[in-house]
Amino acid sequence: MFEFLVAGFVVPLIVSALAVPVIRGLAPALGLVDQPGDRKVHVIPTPRSGGIAVWFGMVSAVIAMLLVQRSGWATGIAALEVLDDTLDANPLRFRQLMAVGIGGCVLFLAGLADDRWNL
């Protein structure tokens, strides 16, 4: 159970926490800064690319879960065993999970484009 907790919570927490200052520093160079204006609440330029750090955290959680599951460390973790059994019993379920993951990435890219070009 400890491995499941580390893979699903601690890894993305650390990845997101480390990514925030890096992305915040890169935001001006990437054009991801919101300028103050009549319809804005803030009075100083504000980076608006925090979703990148969240996305990195989410992806790191998925990768960590897969590594824990495939490495054999997860023996006895009921949630991963149920997932394995479900995917083995119904191959369509894997395609559904992939569709959700790809959909999430598309939404992330749309949000990033909105941050960059103010769609």
GROMACS elastic network, one bead per residue, 0.5 to 0.9 nm:
[ bonds ]
;  ai    aj funct       b0    kb
    1     4     6  0.51420   500
    1     5     6  0.63736   500
    1     6     6  0.87719   500
    1    74     6  0.76342   500
    1    76     6  0.78936   500
    1    77     6  0.56872   500
    1    78     6  0.84979   500
    2     5     6  0.51027   500
    2     6     6  0.62064   500
    2     7     6  0.85759   500
    3     6     6  0.50930   500
    3     7     6  0.59926   500
    3     8     6  0.83759   500
    3    65     6  0.87615   500
    3    68     6  0.69909   500
    3    73     6  0.72538   500
    3    74     6  0.69396   500
    3    77     6  0.88098   500
    4     7     6  0.51961   500
    4     8     6  0.58976   500
    4     9     6  0.82392   500
    4    64     6  0.89178   500
    4    65     6  0.70372   500
    4    68     6  0.73766   500
    4    69     6  0.87870   500
    4    74     6  0.72886   500
    4    77     6  0.74765   500
    4    79     6  0.87122   500
    4    80     6  0.83515   500
    5     8     6  0.52356   500
    5     9     6  0.56659   500
    5    10     6  0.69348   500
    5    11     6  0.89518   500
    6     9     6  0.55070   500
    6    11     6  0.60466   500
    6    12     6  0.88113   500
    6    64     6  0.85496   500
    7    10     6  0.63062   500
    7    11     6  0.55124   500
    7    12     6  0.76533   500
    7    60     6  0.84106   500
    7    61     6  0.59172   500
    7    62     6  0.81428   500
    7    63     6  0.84115   500
    7    65     6  0.54201   500
    7    66     6  0.88781   500
    7    67     6  0.86048   500
    7    68     6  0.71615   500
    8    11     6  0.66425   500
    8    12     6  0.69121   500
    8    13     6  0.89563   500
    8    58     6  0.88934   500
    8    60     6  0.86954   500
    8    61     6  0.51783   500
    8    62     6  0.75840   500
    8    64     6  0.71872   500
    8    65     6  0.64496   500
    9    12     6  0.56873   500
    9    13     6  0.60722   500
    9    14     6  0.87300   500
    9    61     6  0.71514   500
   10    13     6  0.50489   500
   10    14     6  0.61694   500
   10    15     6  0.85658   500
   10    61     6  0.86171   500
   11    14     6  0.53292   500
   11    15     6  0.61300   500
   11    16     6  0.85618   500
   11    57     6  0.75164   500
   11    60     6  0.68140   500
   11    61     6  0.63413   500
   11    64     6  0.73354   500
   12    16     6  0.58624   500
   12    17     6  0.82915   500
   12    54     6  0.82945   500
   12    56     6  0.75711   500
   12    58     6  0.62142   500
   12    59     6  0.79247   500
   12    60     6  0.56877   500
   12    61     6  0.53257   500
   12    64     6  0.87340   500
   13    16     6  0.53138   500
   13    17     6  0.60237   500
   13    18     6  0.85705   500
   13    57     6  0.65584   500
   13    61     6  0.89589   500
   14    17     6  0.50877   500
   14    18     6  0.60825   500
   14    19     6  0.84449   500
   14    57     6  0.78781   500
   15    18     6  0.52707   500
   15    19     6  0.60097   500
   15    20     6  0.87098   500
   15    53     6  0.76262   500
   15    54     6  0.87422   500
   15    56     6  0.68559   500
   15    57     6  0.54305   500
   15    60     6  0.72082   500
   16    19     6  0.50033   500
   16    20     6  0.61316   500
   16    52     6  0.86717   500
   16    54     6  0.58585   500
   16    55     6  0.81654   500
   16    56     6  0.64555   500
   16    58     6  0.85527   500
   17    20     6  0.55979   500
   17    21     6  0.76767   500
   17    53     6  0.76468   500
   17    57     6  0.85954   500
   18    21     6  0.65084   500
   18    22     6  0.71029   500
   18    53     6  0.82727   500
   19    22     6  0.52327   500
   19    23     6  0.59831   500
   19    24     6  0.83676   500
   19    50     6  0.89970   500
   19    52     6  0.81071   500
   19    53     6  0.52616   500
   19    54     6  0.85968   500
   19    56     6  0.76962   500
   19    57     6  0.85245   500
   20    23     6  0.52782   500
   20    24     6  0.59124   500
   20    25     6  0.85407   500
   20    49     6  0.88985   500
   20    50     6  0.66572   500
   20    52     6  0.81749   500
   20    53     6  0.55597   500
   20    54     6  0.85644   500
   21    25     6  0.60891   500
   21    26     6  0.86040   500
   22    25     6  0.52194   500
   22    26     6  0.63167   500
   22    27     6  0.86809   500
   23    27     6  0.58944   500
   23    47     6  0.88048   500
   23    49     6  0.71670   500
   23    50     6  0.74540   500
   23    52     6  0.74774   500
   23    53     6  0.72470   500
   24    27     6  0.51980   500
   24    28     6  0.79413   500
   24    32     6  0.89567   500
   24    47     6  0.61951   500
   24    48     6  0.83069   500
   24    49     6  0.72802   500
   24    50     6  0.76067   500
   25    28     6  0.70403   500
   25    29     6  0.81711   500
   25    47     6  0.86779   500
   26    29     6  0.54606   500
   26    30     6  0.62827   500
   26    31     6  0.87565   500
   26    32     6  0.83860   500
   27    30     6  0.51185   500
   27    31     6  0.60775   500
   27    33     6  0.61397   500
   27    47     6  0.58995   500
   27    48     6  0.76136   500
   27    49     6  0.67709   500
   28    31     6  0.50976   500
   28    32     6  0.58310   500
   28    33     6  0.57700   500
   28    47     6  0.72888   500
   29    32     6  0.76495   500
   29    33     6  0.89718   500
   30    33     6  0.82891   500
   30   116     6  0.78503   500
   31    34     6  0.86816   500
   31    47     6  0.89234   500
   31   115     6  0.86153   500
   31   116     6  0.60576   500
   31   117     6  0.84932   500
   32    46     6  0.86002   500
   32    47     6  0.59093   500
   32    48     6  0.57751   500
   32    49     6  0.60710   500
   32   112     6  0.86101   500
   32   115     6  0.60208   500
   32   116     6  0.51912   500
   32   117     6  0.84944   500
   33    45     6  0.62489   500
   33    46     6  0.54028   500
   33    48     6  0.56309   500
   33    49     6  0.78013   500
   33   115     6  0.79484   500
   33   116     6  0.79316   500
   34    40     6  0.89541   500
   34    42     6  0.89640   500
   34    44     6  0.86468   500
   34    45     6  0.55963   500
   34    46     6  0.51496   500
   34    47     6  0.60432   500
   34    48     6  0.62263   500
   34   115     6  0.80579   500
   35    40     6  0.82699   500
   35    42     6  0.83466   500
   35    43     6  0.81351   500
   35    44     6  0.69499   500
   35    46     6  0.66693   500
   35    47     6  0.88566   500
   36    39     6  0.81523   500
   36    40     6  0.57950   500
   36    41     6  0.75321   500
   36    42     6  0.59236   500
   36    43     6  0.52430   500
   36    44     6  0.59121   500
   36    45     6  0.59665   500
   36    46     6  0.80859   500
   37    40     6  0.51408   500
   37    41     6  0.80309   500
   37    42     6  0.81401   500
   37    43     6  0.77452   500
   38    41     6  0.83100   500
   40    43     6  0.77251   500
   42    45     6  0.75297   500
   42    46     6  0.75329   500
   43    46     6  0.86254   500
   47    50     6  0.77097   500
   48    51     6  0.80238   500
   48   115     6  0.62893   500
   48   116     6  0.85934   500
   49    52     6  0.59294   500
   49    53     6  0.79466   500
   49   111     6  0.89824   500
   49   112     6  0.70601   500
   49   115     6  0.66803   500
   49   116     6  0.85075   500
   50    53     6  0.55635   500
   50    54     6  0.66902   500
   50    55     6  0.88420   500
   51    55     6  0.60022   500
   51    56     6  0.85240   500
   51   108     6  0.73778   500
   51   111     6  0.78983   500
   51   112     6  0.75468   500
   52    55     6  0.50671   500
   52    56     6  0.61746   500
   52    57     6  0.86002   500
   52   108     6  0.79108   500
   52   112     6  0.77434   500
   53    56     6  0.50580   500
   53    57     6  0.61788   500
   53    58     6  0.86660   500
   54    57     6  0.50283   500
   54    58     6  0.62182   500
   54    59     6  0.86663   500
   55    58     6  0.50318   500
   55    59     6  0.61184   500
   55    60     6  0.84241   500
   55   105     6  0.81997   500
   55   108     6  0.72645   500
   56    59     6  0.51904   500
   56    60     6  0.59865   500
   56    61     6  0.85702   500
   57    60     6  0.50853   500
   57    61     6  0.62096   500
   57    62     6  0.88090   500
   58    61     6  0.51280   500
   58    62     6  0.64548   500
   58    63     6  0.87626   500
   59    62     6  0.51518   500
   59    63     6  0.62019   500
   59    64     6  0.85087   500
   60    63     6  0.50667   500
   60    64     6  0.59215   500
   60    65     6  0.84517   500
   61    64     6  0.50570   500
   61    65     6  0.60188   500
   61    66     6  0.85431   500
   62    65     6  0.51427   500
   62    66     6  0.62161   500
   62    67     6  0.86303   500
   63    66     6  0.51420   500
   63    67     6  0.61704   500
   63    68     6  0.86290   500
   64    67     6  0.50384   500
   64    68     6  0.60933   500
   64    69     6  0.84692   500
   65    68     6  0.51051   500
   65    69     6  0.59973   500
   65    70     6  0.85132   500
   65    80     6  0.86103   500
   66    69     6  0.50267   500
   66    70     6  0.59647   500
   66    71     6  0.82777   500
   67    70     6  0.52528   500
   67    71     6  0.57680   500
   67    72     6  0.87092   500
   67    73     6  0.88098   500
   68    71     6  0.53368   500
   68    72     6  0.67391   500
   68    73     6  0.57051   500
   68    74     6  0.58560   500
   69    72     6  0.60571   500
   69    73     6  0.67303   500
   69    74     6  0.53702   500
   69    75     6  0.81114   500
   69    80     6  0.66734   500
   69    81     6  0.85754   500
   69    84     6  0.87015   500
   70    73     6  0.78113   500
   70    74     6  0.79424   500
   71    74     6  0.74492   500
   72    75     6  0.59412   500
   73    76     6  0.87538   500
   73    77     6  0.89797   500
   74    77     6  0.54806   500
   74    78     6  0.87471   500
   74    80     6  0.70823   500
   74    81     6  0.81739   500
   75    78     6  0.84013   500
   75    80     6  0.84823   500
   75    81     6  0.78144   500
   76    79     6  0.89140   500
   76    80     6  0.84188   500
   76    81     6  0.73810   500
   77    80     6  0.57338   500
   77    81     6  0.62766   500
   77    82     6  0.87465   500
   78    81     6  0.50528   500
   78    82     6  0.60287   500
   78    83     6  0.85318   500
   79    82     6  0.52310   500
   79    83     6  0.62623   500
   79    84     6  0.87153   500
   80    84     6  0.61168   500
   80    85     6  0.85753   500
   81    84     6  0.50071   500
   81    85     6  0.61137   500
   81    86     6  0.84753   500
   82    85     6  0.50735   500
   82    86     6  0.59814   500
   82    87     6  0.85090   500
   83    86     6  0.50810   500
   83    87     6  0.60858   500
   83    88     6  0.84827   500
   84    87     6  0.52382   500
   84    88     6  0.60605   500
   84    89     6  0.85039   500
   85    88     6  0.51089   500
   85    89     6  0.59727   500
   85    90     6  0.84557   500
   86    89     6  0.51552   500
   86    90     6  0.59807   500
   86    91     6  0.82380   500
   86    93     6  0.73926   500
   86    94     6  0.89199   500
   87    90     6  0.52317   500
   87    91     6  0.55557   500
   87    92     6  0.77837   500
   87    93     6  0.58536   500
   87    94     6  0.59684   500
   88    91     6  0.61721   500
   88    93     6  0.88660   500
   88    94     6  0.89263   500
   89    93     6  0.87461   500
   90    93     6  0.56135   500
   90    94     6  0.77548   500
   91    94     6  0.55951   500
   91    95     6  0.71458   500
   92    95     6  0.52128   500
   92    96     6  0.63710   500
   92    97     6  0.88103   500
   93    97     6  0.62243   500
   93    98     6  0.86025   500
   94    97     6  0.50628   500
   94    98     6  0.61593   500
   94    99     6  0.85662   500
   95    99     6  0.60990   500
   95   100     6  0.86794   500
   96   100     6  0.63169   500
   96   101     6  0.86718   500
   97   100     6  0.51441   500
   97   101     6  0.62515   500
   97   102     6  0.86374   500
   98   101     6  0.50053   500
   98   102     6  0.60289   500
   98   103     6  0.83645   500
   99   102     6  0.51142   500
   99   103     6  0.59073   500
   99   104     6  0.84630   500
  100   103     6  0.50116   500
  100   104     6  0.61168   500
  100   105     6  0.86768   500
  101   104     6  0.50924   500
  101   105     6  0.63401   500
  101   106     6  0.87381   500
  102   105     6  0.50267   500
  102   106     6  0.62184   500
  102   107     6  0.86691   500
  103   106     6  0.50421   500
  103   107     6  0.62417   500
  103   108     6  0.85908   500
  104   107     6  0.50993   500
  104   108     6  0.61683   500
  104   109     6  0.86856   500
  105   109     6  0.61848   500
  105   110     6  0.85890   500
  106   109     6  0.51000   500
  106   110     6  0.61632   500
  106   111     6  0.86167   500
  107   110     6  0.50308   500
  107   111     6  0.61567   500
  107   112     6  0.85351   500
  108   111     6  0.51260   500
  108   112     6  0.61160   500
  108   113     6  0.86024   500
  109   113     6  0.60640   500
  109   114     6  0.84924   500
  110   113     6  0.50748   500
  110   114     6  0.61708   500
  110   115     6  0.86556   500
  111   115     6  0.61869   500
  111   116     6  0.86265   500
  112   115     6  0.50051   500
  112   116     6  0.61860   500
  112   117     6  0.86033   500
  113   116     6  0.50322   500
  113   117     6  0.58687   500
  113   118     6  0.74495   500
  113   119     6  0.73000   500
  114   117     6  0.53817   500
  115   118     6  0.55795   500
  115   119     6  0.76709   500
  116   119     6  0.82105   500
